[in-house]
């Protein structure tokens, strides 16, 4: 049975913006993003910090968006 990829974007057009956010977050955290795209040599702490930081920023953006609707 084929395994589904849970990393599919709901809005594929957001890929470039998310990549840019990842680069900015890595720079702020002092994490070097591998140029070849292979994350296997990164520590779990580094990848977890990067993902957590991006999630935090996305939640902040959503909260600001929702606040603007009120």
Backbone as a ProteinNet text record, in pm:
[ID]
protein_1_A
[PRIMARY]
XXXXXXXXXXXXXXXXXXXXXXXXXXXXXXXXXXXXXXXXXXXXXXXXXXXXXXXXXXXXXXXXXXXXXX
[TERTIARY]
84.4	0	89.1	70.3	154.2	131.1	239.9	233	204.6	107.4	76.6	173.9	202.8	293.5	211.5	235.9	159.6	214.9	318.7	377.9	322.4	213.1	151.8	90.1	114.4	59.9	-85.6	-165.8	-305.7	-311.9	-222.6	-213.4	-73.1	-57.4	75.7	146.6	71.8	131.4	206.3	186.5	252.5	393.3	433.3	562.9	679.6	684.4	795.4	796.8	680.8	673.2	717.2	679	720.1	870	925.1	1069.4	1144.5	1093.5	1155.2	1146.6	1030.6	1013.5	1111.9	1131.5	1225.4	1367	1406.9	1540.8	1558.3	1456.2	1462.6	1468	1386.8	1384.6	1518.9	1574.9	1704.5	1812.1	1807.8	1905.5	1889.7	1765.9	1741.1	1786.4	1772.6	1810	1956.4	2025	2165.1	2183.5	2086.3	2089.7	2124.4	2216.9	2257.8	2168.4	2093.6	2009.1	2098.6	2089.5	2172.8	2135.5	2235.1	2212.6	2155.2	2187.5	2138.9	1998.6	1941.6	1806.5	1798.1	1911.8	1913	1930.5	1828.3	1828.4	1877.7	1921.7	1962.8	2083.4	2165.2	2282	2255.3	2133.5	2096.9	2049.2	2065.9	2019.6	1868.4	1809.3	1666.2	1633.8	1724.1	1703.8	1697	1785.2	1786.4	1658.3	1620.9	1501.6	1376.2	1373.3	1258.8	1246.2	1358.6	1357.6	1309.2	1355.3	1316.8	1166.5	1117.5	974.9	888.2	931.8	856.3	852.2	962.9	970	879.5	881.6	795	647.6	613.1	475.3	433.1	520.3	490.3	462.6	544.8	524.9	397.1	365.8	242.1	119.2	124.3	12.6	-1.3	110.2	105.1	42	79.9	23.7	-126.7	-170.1	-312.8	-388.9	-331.8	-397	-412	-309.4	-315.5	-421.4	-429.8	-528.5	-669.9	-689.7	-820.7	-857.4	-759.2	-784.1	-827.4	-771.8	-807.1	-948.8	-1009.8	-1146.2	-1252.2	-1211	-1309.6	-1345.7
-117.3	0	123.8	218.1	336.8	427.4	485.1	574.8	715.6	784	919.1	1017.3	1122.7	1226.2	1333.4	1353.9	1452.3	1592.9	1608.6	1739.3	1811.1	1762.8	1830.4	1961	2067.1	2197.2	2206.6	2266.9	2291.5	2396.8	2495.1	2600.6	2592.5	2517.8	2498.7	2629.6	2735.3	2863	2925.2	2874	2926.3	2868.8	2777.2	2709.6	2808	2906.1	3002.1	3085.2	3128.2	3208.1	3126.5	3000.2	2914.3	2887.8	2872.5	2852.4	2975.8	3093.2	3218	3230.3	3194.4	3198.9	3103.4	2986	2888.7	2945.6	3010.7	3069.6	3179.9	3265	3373.3	3316.8	3216.1	3155.7	3090.4	3020.9	2956.4	3060.1	3170.8	3276.2	3333.8	3358.2	3412.5	3315.5	3185.6	3084.4	3043.3	3089.7	3052.7	2910.2	2861.1	2725	2732.3	2648.3	2643.5	2545.2	2594.4	2509.2	2442.1	2309.5	2241.6	2285.2	2320.4	2367.8	2257.9	2133.2	2023.2	1975.7	2034.4	1998.5	1873.2	1811.2	1689.9	1728.4	1700.6	1741.2	1630.3	1517.9	1403.4	1426.8	1526.9	1555.6	1659.4	1709.8	1806.6	1731.6	1793	1730.1	1746	1659.8	1670.1	1802.5	1849.8	1978.9	2092.5	2089	2195.1	2194.2	2076.8	2069.8	2097.7	2051.6	2077.7	2224.9	2288.8	2432.4	2511.1	2473.3	2542.5	2525.8	2403.9	2379.2	2447.7	2444.3	2510.1	2660.1	2717.7	2862.1	2903.3	2825.4	2855.8	2844.8	2743.1	2726.9	2844.9	2888	3003.4	3126.9	3149.9	3266.2	3255	3135.2	3116.9	3141.1	3097.2	3121.5	3270.8	3340.1	3484.6	3554.5	3511.8	3571.3	3546.3	3426.8	3393.7	3475.5	3490.4	3569.8	3714.6	3770.1	3907.9	3921.7	3821.4	3822.6	3818.1	3732	3721.2	3848.5	3907.5	4031.8	4141.9	4143.9	4245.6	4232.9	4117.7	4094.1	4144.5	4169.6	4209.5	4355.6
0	0	0	-94.8	-101.4	18.9	63.6	178.2	127.1	189.5	145.1	208.2	137.3	184.4	254	381.1	456.5	437.6	355.3	333.4	211.6	156.4	42.9	89.6	14.4	50.5	9.3	94.5	60.5	-50.1	-42	-143.4	-204.9	-314.6	-372.6	-408.8	-436.8	-471.5	-353.7	-233.2	-113.5	-96.1	-181.9	-166.9	-158.4	-247.3	-248.2	-120.3	-74.6	47.8	168.9	174.1	285.1	281.2	162.4	149	196.9	161.2	206	357.7	413.7	558.7	626.8	567.1	622.8	625.8	517.5	510.8	614.6	629.3	727.6	869.2	896.2	1028.7	1060.1	964	985.1	1014.7	943.6	965.9	1107.1	1149.4	1283	1392.1	1365.2	1463.8	1454.3	1350.7	1331.5	1282.6	1205.8	1152.2	1004.1	961.4	820.5	745.4	646.4	562.5	458.1	442.3	342.4	200.3	122.4	-14.3	-104.5	-74.5	-158.7	-119.6	-13.9	27.8	113.1	142	223.9	370.4	451.7	592.3	684.5	628.4	707.9	796.4	763.7	845.6	953.8	958.7	1061.9	1186	1301.3	1424.2	1437.3	1517.6	1544.5	1611.6	1694.2	1761.7	1659.6	1560.1	1459.1	1375.6	1325.5	1241.6	1322.7	1446.4	1533	1567.1	1594.2	1623.4	1503.2	1387.8	1265.2	1239.1	1248.4	1227.2	1331.3	1455.8	1562.9	1544.7	1505.2	1483.5	1367.9	1261	1146.7	1186	1263.4	1308.2	1393.3	1483	1568.5	1482.9	1381.4	1294.9	1213	1165.1	1088.9	1175.3	1300.6	1392.7	1419.2	1438	1459.2	1339.1	1218.6	1097.7	1089.6	1123.5	1120.2	1224.2	1343	1447.4	1403.8	1341	1293.6	1183.8	1097.8	991.7	1048.7	1147.1	1210.3	1286.4	1350.4	1424	1330.1	1210.2	1111	1059	1074.4	1026.7	1123.8	1246.5	1349	1338
[MASK]
++++++++++++++++++++++++++++++++++++++++++++++++++++++++++++++++++++++

